Amino acid sequence: MDRIINFNPGPAALPLPVLEKIQAELLNYQGTGMSVLEISHRSKPFEKILADVQQLIKKHFGMGDEYKVLFMGGGASLQFVMLPLNLMSKGRTADYIITGSWSKKALKEARILGAPKVAASTEEEKFTRVPRPEELKLSKDAVYVHLTSNNTIAGTQWKRFPDTKGVPLAVDMSSDILCRRMDISNVGMIYAGAQKNLGPAGVTLVIMREDLIAQCEDEGLNTLLKYRTLVEKNSLFNTPPVFPIYAMKLYMEWIDDQGGLEAVEKQNVEKAELLYGAMDAMGDFYRGATEKESRSIMNVTMSLPSEELEAKFIKKGLEAGFNGLKGHRSVGGIRVSMYNATPVKAIEKLVDFMRTFKAGN
Ligand SMILES: *Cc1c(COP(=O)(O)O)cnc(C)c1O
């Protein structure tokens, strides 16, 4: 069966070699006589999967042992709750930078638990860009500064993380984790649902630095809602999502096979230059939805001259073998989600299609 080109925003395309490896060892995981779907989370094979994926993630980020790599359920959305629950207790506060729907949701949950502050927001500009460093109003007493590194729906992305004057950043990297090399020296916490750029749905990656773990609440919180429990039990307080963690390990190995994060970044930049370059070269037909300096290399958002043409573009695109081109229901338009697993060739084909479509319409 032919696989189509999948631009779904999440769950999203996985690298084909990862799927093939899963298929090849699905019935008998490395001589255990059992599927990885059937092994114990307290068995030696899973202990190794866990240790390997933690080591690979730290290697790709260039992180030292001060960062703890954790796995849990509940999606990135549960981290909107757990982060303030653990770190904003007892009247402490945090700063939130609002750059799209996901940061608004994170703020909403923090407000249920306390009094976070908004350090900046680009909502008045319909989230067409991320704030400039000089626009941030950081508070002195914040325990962390929360930001969304890539705005999946709006199609914007931070090019580098802002200086937060010594306050650790807590970053929702759900839609651009490990898509490029980044200076993370002021990042104290990272979280990401796996289903966009790490693996299949069902596990959330949480990385926390020791200084923030030390500030986490220990009393008055239920056991599984405390980051400290997950750190102390190495994510094995209860049964973790074994299969998605295994798939994530294969994904991390695939990054190695590409030549590491530097090579993955190079491909991602190439894809972005191809697609944005083509859009810009075709005049006003494919209008970018974001300001140039904030353009995301993961989710490219655009509009066509009319909603009818957009609907036609999506329909004809599907016929030509492209899936997932419809913009998020809250903003409309066209969105091309091209995470790490999307090959350069897929974008070359899309650009050809876009030229043909414009010529015929
Ligand atoms: C998809 C997404 C989420 C939500 O993730 P869930 O795992 O479904 O909770 C949060 N933040 C960002 C930036 C996303 O792209």
The ligand as a Gaussian input file, in Angstrom:
#p B3LYP/6-31G(d) Opt

LIG

0 1
 C       -0.695000      19.926000      20.918000
 C       -0.204000      20.895000      21.911000
 C       -0.566000      20.829000      23.261000
 C       -1.563000      19.838000      23.788000
 O       -0.999000      18.596000      23.921000
 P       -1.815000      17.371000      24.587000
 O       -0.727000      16.340000      24.703000
 O       -2.892000      16.995000      23.646000
 O       -2.323000      17.817000      25.901000
 C       -0.014000      21.748000      24.118000
 N        0.847000      22.671000      23.707000
 C        1.230000      22.773000      22.411000
 C        2.202000      23.820000      21.995000
 C        0.707000      21.887000      21.478000
 O        1.078000      21.991000      20.197000

